[in-house]
Amino acid sequence: MISNQILQSTIEGLKSIARVELCVMDTDGKAVAVTADEMEKCGRPAAEFARSPADSQEIQGYQYFKIFDEQQLEYILIAGGIGEDVYMVGKMVAFQIQNLLVAYKERFDKDNFIKNLLLDNLLLVDIYSRAKKLHIQTDVKRVALIIETDNAKDSNVLETMRTYFGSNSKDFVTAVDENNVIVVKDLSESDSAKEIDRAASGVAAFLEKENYRNVRIAYGTTIGEIKDVSRSYKEARMALDVGKIFFEERDVIAYSELGIGRLIYQLPIPLCKMFIKEIFDGKSPDDFDEETLTTINKFFENSLNVSETSRQLFIHRNTLVYRLDKLQKSTGLDLRVFEDAITFKIALMVVKYMKYMESFEY
């Protein structure tokens, strides 16, 4: 079904070209789109015309036309104006709306197919048979992207993204819930992870320019068969969630970049609590003072390099060594030893994950 807004825009555009007043009514004679208010009075004759066997008819100086959707009467078009060309213009407008019905129905069918594909609601045999009927290639490279903004529940986000990607039938823009927009992007054989990241960053910049707030985009791995689209989508969804926990400073995150965060995200909370208790004897690693936490994070950023860390912190090397020794006494972990550093880093990530999950409980 075409939206009333699209119909209104269409007939206004055609009126400006043909100089003919137009009105689209449903089969009950209710105005759907109109260029002249007085044409709304044609409701009763439009309803009577809908029940008649004629496909077109002149009634009280107006030309009436029937518009069908697969032999089902969908709309009544009314054309009015001065001149002998009103009938011809009316026929052309009816033909245009008829084509719009076909185009929007095809887009709806494709959109419905992609939604079911993303949600794993199709059997393997149905995926390929329906793709063939809808003229969708099955063996090209694609990747699923999830787009989230603070304005996600605003339906305009979906239409904004459809406008952004244009009429390219190879890219599919849809939504399976009210929180996110999903793009199944068609890729060329030469497209690499850098190109995908650049495209995602371009989308983020565009949305921010359009005043959408806190844009976050996540994408899965590249797939080569249409049956694997749902896998790329699930990866993108995980990347979106994990990115909020461990990569909050980034607006674009790939599933392939999640690293150990992906494993931690799948751990049960009781196991995480047990791990922290065993390592820190019931204490939490984020209970350390700000100076200690800054030292720890900077030490990890510099790959356990004492000299570089002390330089970036603007402290003497011996001061850094003193802080690390102090930390070792309180935790039993020496961050200068690789295994202890790994344990501490994982512990920090586990605590961050637990705090994030606990925030949903309140």
C-alpha positions as CSV (number, residue, x, y, z in Angstrom):
1,M,0.0,0.0,0.0
2,I,1.3,3.5,-0.9
3,S,1.3,6.0,1.9
4,N,-1.1,8.9,1.6
5,Q,1.9,11.2,1.8
6,I,3.4,9.7,-1.3
7,L,0.1,9.9,-3.2
8,Q,-0.3,13.5,-2.2
9,S,3.2,14.4,-3.4
10,T,2.6,12.5,-6.6
11,I,-0.6,14.2,-7.6
12,E,0.7,17.6,-6.6
13,G,3.7,17.1,-8.9
14,L,1.5,15.9,-11.7
15,K,-0.9,18.8,-11.3
16,S,1.9,21.3,-11.5
17,I,2.8,19.8,-14.9
18,A,-0.6,19.2,-16.4
19,R,-2.6,22.0,-14.8
20,V,-5.4,19.5,-13.9
21,E,-6.9,19.2,-10.4
22,L,-6.7,15.7,-9.1
23,C,-8.2,13.7,-6.2
24,V,-7.5,10.1,-5.1
25,M,-10.3,8.4,-3.1
26,D,-10.7,5.0,-1.6
27,T,-13.5,2.7,-2.7
28,D,-15.8,4.1,0.0
29,G,-15.5,7.6,-1.3
30,K,-13.1,8.9,1.3
31,A,-10.4,11.4,0.1
32,V,-6.9,10.0,0.4
33,A,-5.0,12.8,-1.5
34,V,-6.4,15.9,-3.1
35,T,-5.2,19.1,-4.9
36,A,-8.4,21.1,-4.6
37,D,-10.6,21.0,-1.4
38,E,-13.9,21.2,-3.4
39,M,-13.2,17.8,-4.9
40,E,-13.8,16.1,-1.6
41,K,-17.5,16.6,-2.2
42,C,-17.2,13.9,-4.9
43,G,-17.2,11.1,-2.2
44,R,-20.7,9.8,-2.9
45,P,-20.4,9.6,-6.7
46,A,-17.0,8.0,-6.3
47,A,-18.4,5.3,-4.1
48,E,-21.2,4.7,-6.6
49,F,-18.7,4.6,-9.5
50,A,-16.6,2.0,-7.5
51,R,-19.7,-0.3,-7.5
52,S,-20.3,0.2,-11.3
53,P,-18.8,-2.0,-14.0
54,A,-17.2,0.9,-15.8
55,D,-13.5,1.5,-15.7
56,S,-13.9,5.3,-16.4
57,Q,-16.8,7.7,-16.4
58,E,-17.6,11.4,-16.6
59,I,-19.8,12.6,-13.7
60,Q,-20.9,16.2,-13.2
61,G,-17.9,17.6,-15.1
62,Y,-15.3,15.4,-13.5
63,Q,-13.5,12.4,-15.0
64,Y,-13.5,9.2,-12.9
65,F,-11.0,6.4,-13.3
66,K,-10.5,3.1,-11.5
67,I,-7.1,2.0,-10.3
68,F,-6.5,-1.7,-9.7
69,D,-4.0,-3.7,-7.7
70,E,-3.8,-7.2,-9.3
71,Q,-7.5,-7.0,-10.4
72,Q,-8.5,-5.7,-6.9
73,L,-10.0,-2.2,-7.0
74,E,-7.7,0.0,-4.8
75,Y,-8.4,3.7,-5.6
76,I,-10.7,6.0,-7.5
77,L,-9.0,8.8,-9.4
78,I,-10.9,12.0,-10.1
79,A,-9.6,14.6,-12.6
80,G,-11.1,18.0,-13.2
81,G,-10.2,21.1,-15.2
82,I,-10.8,23.0,-18.4
83,G,-10.0,21.5,-21.8
84,E,-10.3,18.3,-23.8
85,D,-7.1,16.9,-22.4
86,V,-8.5,16.2,-19.0
87,Y,-9.5,12.7,-19.9
88,M,-6.0,11.9,-21.3
89,V,-4.3,13.5,-18.3
90,G,-6.5,11.4,-16.0
91,K,-5.6,8.2,-17.8
92,M,-1.9,9.0,-17.6
93,V,-2.1,9.8,-13.8
94,A,-4.1,6.6,-13.2
95,F,-1.4,4.7,-15.1
96,Q,1.3,6.4,-13.0
97,I,-0.4,5.5,-9.7
98,Q,-0.9,2.0,-11.0
99,N,2.9,1.7,-11.6
100,L,3.5,3.1,-8.1
101,L,1.3,0.3,-6.6
102,V,3.4,-2.3,-8.5
103,A,6.7,-0.7,-7.4
104,Y,5.7,-0.4,-3.7
105,K,4.3,-3.9,-3.7
106,E,7.5,-5.2,-5.0
107,R,9.5,-3.3,-2.4
108,F,7.2,-4.5,0.3
109,D,7.7,-8.1,-0.9
110,K,11.4,-7.7,-0.9
111,D,11.3,-5.9,2.5
112,N,9.2,-8.8,4.0
113,F,11.7,-11.3,2.5
114,I,14.7,-9.6,4.0
115,K,13.0,-9.3,7.4
116,N,12.3,-13.0,7.5
117,L,15.8,-13.8,6.2
118,L,17.3,-11.7,9.1
119,L,15.2,-13.4,11.7
120,D,15.8,-17.0,10.4
121,N,12.1,-17.5,9.6
122,L,12.7,-19.2,6.2
123,L,13.7,-22.7,5.3
124,L,16.8,-23.0,3.1
125,V,14.8,-24.1,0.0
126,D,12.4,-21.1,0.5
127,I,15.3,-18.7,0.7
128,Y,16.5,-19.5,-2.8
129,S,13.1,-19.9,-4.4
130,R,11.8,-16.6,-3.1
131,A,15.0,-14.8,-3.9
132,K,14.7,-16.1,-7.5
133,K,11.1,-14.8,-7.8
134,L,12.1,-11.4,-6.4
135,H,15.1,-11.2,-8.7
136,I,17.6,-11.0,-5.8
137,Q,21.1,-12.4,-6.5
138,T,22.0,-15.2,-4.0
139,D,25.8,-15.4,-4.5
140,V,27.2,-11.9,-4.0
141,K,29.1,-10.4,-1.1
142,R,27.0,-8.7,1.5
143,V,27.3,-7.4,5.0
144,A,24.7,-6.5,7.6
145,L,24.9,-3.2,9.4
146,I,22.8,-2.1,12.4
147,I,22.2,1.6,12.9
148,E,21.1,3.0,16.3
149,T,20.4,6.5,17.4
150,D,18.6,8.2,20.3
151,N,15.9,9.1,17.7
152,A,15.6,5.4,16.6
153,K,11.9,5.2,17.5
154,D,11.2,8.1,15.1
155,S,10.0,6.4,11.9
156,N,11.8,9.1,9.9
157,V,15.2,7.3,10.6
158,L,14.2,4.4,8.3
159,E,13.1,6.7,5.5
160,T,16.2,8.9,6.0
161,M,18.3,5.8,5.5
162,R,16.3,4.7,2.4
163,T,16.9,8.2,1.0
164,Y,20.6,8.0,1.8
165,F,21.1,4.7,0.0
166,G,18.9,5.9,-2.9
167,S,17.1,3.7,-5.3
168,N,19.9,1.1,-5.5
169,S,17.9,-2.1,-5.4
170,K,21.1,-4.1,-4.4
171,D,21.1,-2.5,-0.9
172,F,18.2,-3.4,1.4
173,V,17.2,-1.0,4.2
174,T,14.7,-2.3,6.7
175,A,13.8,-2.7,10.4
176,V,12.7,-5.7,12.5
177,D,11.9,-3.6,15.6
178,E,11.4,0.0,16.6
179,N,15.0,0.4,18.0
180,N,17.3,-0.1,15.0
181,V,17.6,0.3,11.3
182,I,19.2,-2.6,9.4
183,V,21.1,-2.3,6.1
184,V,22.0,-5.4,4.1
185,K,24.7,-3.8,1.9
186,D,25.8,-5.2,-1.4
187,L,29.6,-5.3,-1.8
188,S,31.8,-5.6,-4.8
189,E,34.5,-8.3,-4.9
190,S,37.2,-5.7,-4.2
191,D,35.5,-4.2,-1.1
192,S,37.6,-4.8,2.0
193,A,37.0,-4.1,5.7
194,K,38.4,-0.6,5.3
195,E,35.8,0.2,2.6
196,I,33.0,-1.1,4.8
197,D,34.2,0.9,7.8
198,R,34.5,4.0,5.6
199,A,30.9,3.5,4.3
200,A,29.6,3.0,7.9
201,S,31.5,6.2,9.0
202,G,29.9,8.0,6.1
203,V,26.4,7.0,7.3
204,A,27.2,8.1,10.9
205,A,28.5,11.5,9.7
206,F,25.4,12.0,7.5
207,L,23.0,11.1,10.4
208,E,24.8,13.5,12.8
209,K,24.6,16.2,10.2
210,E,20.8,15.5,10.1
211,N,20.7,16.1,13.9
212,Y,20.4,12.5,14.9
213,R,22.0,12.0,18.3
214,N,24.4,9.4,19.6
215,V,24.7,7.5,16.4
216,R,26.2,4.0,16.7
217,I,26.8,1.6,13.8
218,A,27.9,-2.0,14.1
219,Y,28.4,-4.5,11.3
220,G,29.1,-8.3,11.0
221,T,31.4,-10.2,8.8
222,T,31.2,-10.3,5.0
223,I,29.2,-13.3,3.7
224,G,29.0,-14.7,0.1
225,E,25.7,-16.5,0.2
226,I,22.3,-15.0,0.9
227,K,21.5,-17.8,3.4
228,D,24.2,-16.4,5.6
229,V,22.7,-12.9,5.9
230,S,21.2,-13.7,9.3
231,R,24.6,-14.7,10.6
232,S,26.1,-11.4,9.6
233,Y,23.1,-9.7,11.3
234,K,23.5,-11.6,14.5
235,E,27.2,-10.7,14.6
236,A,26.3,-7.0,14.0
237,R,23.8,-7.1,16.9
238,M,26.4,-8.6,19.2
239,A,28.9,-6.0,18.0
240,L,26.4,-3.2,18.9
241,D,25.9,-4.5,22.4
242,V,29.6,-5.4,23.1
243,G,30.7,-2.0,21.6
244,K,28.5,-0.2,24.2
245,I,30.4,-1.9,27.0
246,F,34.0,-2.0,25.8
247,F,34.2,0.6,23.0
248,E,31.9,3.3,24.2
249,E,34.1,6.0,22.6
250,R,33.6,4.6,19.1
251,D,30.5,5.2,16.9
252,V,31.4,2.5,14.4
253,I,32.4,-1.0,15.5
254,A,32.9,-4.3,13.6
255,Y,32.3,-7.8,14.9
256,S,35.8,-8.7,13.9
257,E,37.2,-6.1,16.3
258,L,35.5,-7.3,19.5
259,G,38.4,-9.5,20.6
260,I,38.1,-11.0,24.1
261,G,35.1,-8.7,24.8
262,R,33.0,-11.1,22.6
263,L,33.8,-14.0,25.0
264,I,33.2,-12.0,28.2
265,Y,29.8,-10.8,26.9
266,Q,28.7,-14.5,26.7
267,L,29.7,-15.3,30.3
268,P,27.0,-15.8,33.0
269,I,27.1,-13.2,35.7
270,P,27.5,-15.7,38.6
271,L,30.7,-17.0,36.9
272,C,32.0,-13.5,36.5
273,K,31.4,-12.7,40.2
274,M,33.2,-15.9,41.2
275,F,36.2,-15.0,39.0
276,I,36.5,-11.5,40.5
277,K,36.2,-12.9,44.0
278,E,39.0,-15.4,43.4
279,I,41.3,-12.9,41.9
280,F,40.7,-9.9,44.1
281,D,39.4,-11.6,47.3
282,G,36.0,-10.0,47.0
283,K,37.3,-6.5,46.1
284,S,36.6,-4.8,42.8
285,P,39.5,-3.6,40.6
286,D,37.6,-0.4,39.9
287,D,37.7,0.5,43.6
288,F,41.2,1.7,43.1
289,D,41.8,5.5,43.3
290,E,41.8,7.6,40.1
291,E,45.6,7.8,40.0
292,T,46.0,4.1,40.1
293,L,43.4,3.4,37.5
294,T,44.9,6.0,35.2
295,T,48.3,4.4,35.6
296,I,47.0,0.9,34.9
297,N,45.1,2.0,31.8
298,K,48.0,3.9,30.4
299,F,50.4,1.0,31.1
300,F,48.1,-1.3,29.1
301,E,47.8,1.3,26.3
302,N,51.6,1.3,25.9
303,S,51.9,-2.5,25.8
304,L,53.5,-2.8,29.3
305,N,56.3,-0.4,28.4
306,V,57.5,1.3,31.6
307,S,59.5,4.0,29.9
308,E,56.8,5.1,27.5
309,T,54.1,5.0,30.2
310,S,56.1,7.2,32.6
311,R,56.8,9.6,29.8
312,Q,53.1,10.0,28.8
313,L,52.1,10.3,32.5
314,F,54.8,13.0,33.1
315,I,56.3,11.1,36.0
316,H,59.7,9.6,36.8
317,R,60.3,6.0,35.9
318,N,60.9,5.1,39.5
319,T,57.5,6.7,40.5
320,L,55.8,4.4,38.0
321,V,57.7,1.4,39.4
322,Y,56.7,2.3,42.9
323,R,53.0,2.4,41.9
324,L,53.3,-1.0,40.2
325,D,55.0,-2.4,43.2
326,K,52.2,-1.0,45.4
327,L,49.6,-2.5,43.2
328,Q,51.3,-5.9,43.3
329,K,51.3,-5.9,47.1
330,S,47.5,-5.2,47.2
331,T,46.5,-7.6,44.5
332,G,49.2,-10.2,44.2
333,L,49.5,-9.3,40.5
334,D,52.6,-7.8,38.9
335,L,51.5,-6.0,35.7
336,R,55.0,-6.2,34.4
337,V,54.5,-10.0,34.0
338,F,52.5,-10.8,30.9
339,E,50.3,-13.5,32.5
340,D,49.4,-11.2,35.5
341,A,48.7,-8.3,33.1
342,I,46.4,-10.5,31.1
343,T,44.5,-11.6,34.2
344,F,44.2,-8.0,35.4
345,K,43.0,-6.7,32.0
346,I,40.3,-9.4,31.8
347,A,39.2,-8.7,35.3
348,L,38.7,-5.0,34.5
349,M,36.7,-6.0,31.4
350,V,34.6,-8.5,33.4
351,V,33.8,-5.8,36.0
352,K,32.8,-3.4,33.2
353,Y,30.5,-6.1,31.7
354,M,28.9,-6.8,35.1
355,K,28.2,-3.1,35.7
356,Y,26.6,-2.8,32.3
357,M,24.4,-5.8,32.8
358,E,23.4,-4.6,36.3
359,S,22.2,-1.3,34.9
360,F,19.4,-3.1,33.0
361,E,18.1,-4.6,36.3
362,Y,17.0,-1.2,37.6
